[in-house]
Amino acid sequence: MRRYRRWLIAGQPRSAAAPVFQPGVQPAGVAAASADDAGAAGMMLWKVALRSLLTRKLALSLVILAMALSLSALLLGRSVSQELRSSFNSSVSGTDLIVAARSHPLQVVLYSVFRLGTPTQALSAERWQDIRNLPQLAWQFPLVLGDSHRGYAVIGTNDDYFQHFRYGRRQPLVSQQGDEPAFNHPLQAIIGASVARELGYRMGDHLLLSHGSHQHSFQHHDELSFQISAVLAPTGTPVDRSIHVHLNTLEALHSPALPRLLAAAEAVAEDEHAHDEHAHKEQAHEEHTHDKHDHGHHGHHPLHIPAAEARALPALSLAQLPPASAVSAVFIGLKSRALTFQAQAQLNGAHSEPLSAVLPGVALSEFWQLLSSAEQLLNLLSGIMLVTAVLGSVAMLQLSLAVRQAEIGLLRLIGARPWQLLLLIQLEVLFIIMASWLLAVLLSSAALWLLQGWLASHYGVLVNGWLNLQELPLYLGLSIGLGLVAGLIPAVSAYRMSLHPANL
């Protein structure tokens, strides 16, 4: 009590016995003593505020926890939102132009990059050849869309896709073993990480394709099965949810010449094993029947054949397959970025088969402009959460004043001034806000680290596991300013209470 009284009466008028100083003349040590008294008073005020809060430990803990949860949701929401935008923008990099049949640029990017929707029309082989003959061209690769496997998009392309496609910070596509994937057989499929994880597929398994891009398709291409030759490493882009096959194989799959190609492949196999042709046919028939029997008993999906039950790939080569008659889109890279607009104008020029040459970055910026209203709504919700969290602490202090009349009267009795009680309440508000932010950062960091794998596996969003704290100073300053303004309500109430004679 003596310690409290010492700093509470610090700064009060000196007694009559105190020495009188002449104007402009200040004895040595007075300024230092005043500064020391002010510093000691400030430290003691912090201690009184902290001890006053600790007398209400349960209520204080609940308020800080509630505020921390609200602030954690705010931090997590903003961090995940920024990671989503970064992941969205990094889905393709290093590509100068995406060329497709005449359509809206945003639609071209959505179906070619994000596998959302289907192209309204395709590019003919002749127009594709015109693109490949561009003098500004450094590289190109085509995409053929329209088929799927159990709801996952099937992409028809060639080896140039794996050589030139880039995502993120110009990172190349690699398999889970670390090497560059390639089509070594026309019936090989290279699947994304999400496809392998969610469907339980492994290298060596066989799969069948379905016509169309719907989740439940009943028109299956059961003439040919594709063997999984590689699983790509996770990228956090739509590539993880895609299945890649050679575009010439897709052309053959939709061609009436497919039975002839299969018959020729079987003839080659029969010539190689002519000495036991009859036994081979019987064994193949038994294996086919056994596969059907196993599929019915073991519950295998009809579009998936495990490696142990799959037959060997037929003796087909890319030279036997018909070339692609049309493609959905072509990704191109130019020899120089300065040639981008020149090449775009040349491709967008008048022609009997018009094209749309799209700059991916410009289309993505347009997409985010369309989502600006949703982003503003998210910011509004974040602000509401921030205000709610701060007002919770102020409400607790206001309610606690009803049971703190004795404490306020005691502080006034030992010499506390009304303005010191007002400052005491403000310090309590500040302490609650700082403690809540500290707990919120810890909780949100731990939650983001734990959710890292779940976001990657279910939504294909790769987060770095570290909380994005770029906006933390802004939110912290806003919460402190708002808290101090709202804290004037209980502070003024305590000030008025201290002036009432009944509380002295």
Beta strands, then each sheet from edge to edge (+ up, - down):
strand 1: 97-101
strand 2: 123-124
strand 3: 137-149
strand 4: 152-157
strand 5: 166-167
strand 6: 171-172
strand 7: 188-191
strand 8: 206-211
strand 9: 220-231
strand 10: 242-246
strand 11: 304-305
strand 12: 326-327
strand 13: 329-334
strand 14: 355-358
sheet 1: 11+ 8- 3+ 13- 1+ 14-
sheet 2: 2+ 12-
sheet 3: 11+ 8- 3+ 4- 10- 7+ 9+
sheet 4: 5+ 6-
end
